[in-house]
Amino acid sequence: MRFAKAALAGLLAFAIAGCSHAPSHVFGYPPQPIAAPGEITDFATLYNQNCAACHGRNGQNGPAIDLGNPEYQALASDDVLNTWISGGIPGTEMPAFAQSAGGMLSNRQIDALIAGMRKQWSKPNAFGGAAPPPYEQPETADAQRGADAYRARCAGCHASSPQQITSRTYLSLMTDQQLRSIIIAGRPDIGHPDWRHDGPAGEPTTPLSSAEIDNIVAYLGSLRNAQAPVATENKPGAGR
């Protein structure tokens, strides 16, 4: 009898101790719903799980483009962001995230990512009233002129910078459009200025013209190939 009482007491103690770990429906309550991955639309969760590794925490200081830059947010439209997120960027490390393209995110989740970026990182009048150059890189740019413009306007900083922008290894991971976006919007997270201040530090500069940007991007793009234009020596006023 004493053994039975002791066993019963032990069983009750075990049951009480285990209540906090038992499924709620065991005690007559409905189970707590668990959101399926495809139903998650919280921006922080989606961004941290899918974007932060490349674009950095809070959209900055990652190996990929600075999404937290208000100028980039103003430059790239919703359609542009949707295209890159959904289908990826061929030839780069940016994969396709849309389910329709083999990724894991629904259209609703991609919309939530874009809306979250705008809420977190866009700012009114990000360009301070200035009109930025066109977003899209044309196909008719002149790489030889771009080599001279690069020498006059960019090499002063990049020649001694750890950011080896003319490296074929770097350029193999960047499309012309990505290069153009960085030249226009800058990358404040690593100290790269926008198109209005793109020049040797401490020297007065005039903004890069649309034609200069076109041609510099064409020149950088040509460096992915074995045959590429060579930047000539800087001449007074060249590229200004």
Secondary structure as UniProt FT lines:
FT   HELIX           2..17
FT   HELIX           19..21
FT   HELIX           24..27
FT   HELIX           37..39
FT   HELIX           43..50
FT   HELIX           52..55
FT   HELIX           57..59
FT   TURN            67..68
FT   HELIX           70..75
FT   HELIX           78..87
FT   TURN            90..91
FT   HELIX           99..101
FT   HELIX           107..121
FT   TURN            124..129
FT   HELIX           143..153
FT   HELIX           155..158
FT   TURN            159..160
FT   TURN            165..166
FT   HELIX           168..171
FT   TURN            172..173
FT   HELIX           176..185
FT   HELIX           188..190
FT   TURN            195..196
FT   TURN            201..202
FT   HELIX           210..222
FT   TURN            223..224
FT   TURN            236..239
//
